[in-house]
Amino acid sequence: MMFLESPWPILIIGLAAEVVLAVILIQTGRGALLAAMAGVAAVVGIGLLVEHFAVTDRKLITQTLDEAAAAVEANDPPRVLALLASDADETRSAAKEHLGKAEFVQVKIFSLEIHVVRTTSPPTAKATFNVLATGKWRNGEFGEQTLRPFPMFVGLRYESGRWLITSHKFVEDPRGG
């Protein structure tokens, strides 16, 4: 699965194999090693294509979370709500409240960890990550502020061919209080 989640493993292994073959080529001068080097390059290329086009749960969950961050950043409540499961009432209320009170300028997700449970019906997942948000209160009470990065937990469920957010929890108060 690791090879389908990131291009780095195939690139590192391919580069290491090419370096070894190049050293042997220099030491022995055998032109046949050029064919082996081309073969390794072809395998790496095919591996990169497979990784790029493989659709995994982790990639789909990351896409959902990135879409949510972009929708919050665009201050677009309908786009945010479209990413929530129909029974995610508490998260739906919180999204409406936060988007009603604040105008977001930038939202970044980093240090994302995803745990998928395919044995449930429907499949579920848990994602933990850090959020860095910049914004201002709509009432103009404060100027633009950047909140320190804060940890967040999100529950997800796979339904209708996509991952939807079912719950959320700020691990600590994002205002630092």
Beta strands, then each sheet from edge to edge (+ up, - down):
strand 1: 102-117
strand 2: 124-137
strand 3: 145-146
strand 4: 150-159
strand 5: 162-170
sheet 1: 1+ 2- 3+
sheet 2: 1+ 2- 4+ 5-
end
